[in-house]
Amino acid sequence: MAETTKTIDLHLEDHSDTLNLFGTNDRHIKQIEHFIPVKIITRGGQLKLTVKKKMLISFFHY
């Protein structure tokens, strides 16, 4: 049986917002991925988050 995933697409209008959120060399993104079971893909001001629903539920019910 395939595992269900949830994907969220976000678009940031302001370039300074992307730098603040992503961090230099995507450092903040890497930290988020390390602590939360999520895969984050960035392209310019686009942000795509993908997480397995089972992992998300278990993470927040820890």
C-alpha positions in Angstrom: 0.0 0.0 0.0 1.4 3.4 -1.0 2.0 5.9 1.8 -0.1 9.1 1.7 1.7 12.4 1.4 0.6 15.9 1.8 2.2 18.6 -0.4 1.9 22.4 0.2 3.0 24.9 -2.4 3.9 28.5 -1.3 5.0 31.6 -3.2 6.9 34.4 -1.5 6.6 37.8 -3.2 9.5 39.6 -1.5 13.1 38.5 -2.1 14.1 39.5 1.4 11.4 37.2 2.8 13.0 34.3 1.0 16.4 35.0 2.3 15.1 35.4 5.8 13.2 32.1 5.6 15.7 30.0 3.6 18.9 31.4 5.2 22.2 31.6 3.5 22.8 28.6 1.3 19.4 27.3 2.5 20.8 26.7 6.0 17.4 27.3 7.7 15.7 24.9 5.3 18.3 22.2 6.1 17.7 22.7 9.8 13.9 22.4 9.4 14.3 19.2 7.4 16.7 17.8 10.1 14.1 18.3 12.9 10.8 17.9 11.2 10.0 14.9 8.9 9.5 17.1 5.8 11.1 17.4 2.3 11.5 21.1 1.2 12.2 22.1 -2.3 13.0 25.7 -3.1 13.1 27.5 -6.5 13.4 31.2 -6.4 10.4 32.4 -4.3 8.6 29.1 -4.6 8.6 26.7 -1.7 7.2 23.1 -1.9 6.8 21.1 1.3 6.1 17.4 1.1 5.5 15.2 4.2 4.2 11.7 4.8 1.0 12.1 6.7 1.8 9.3 9.0 5.2 11.0 9.9 3.5 14.3 10.4 0.9 12.9 12.8 3.5 11.0 14.8 5.8 14.1 15.0 3.1 16.3 16.4 1.8 13.7 18.8 5.3 13.0 20.3 
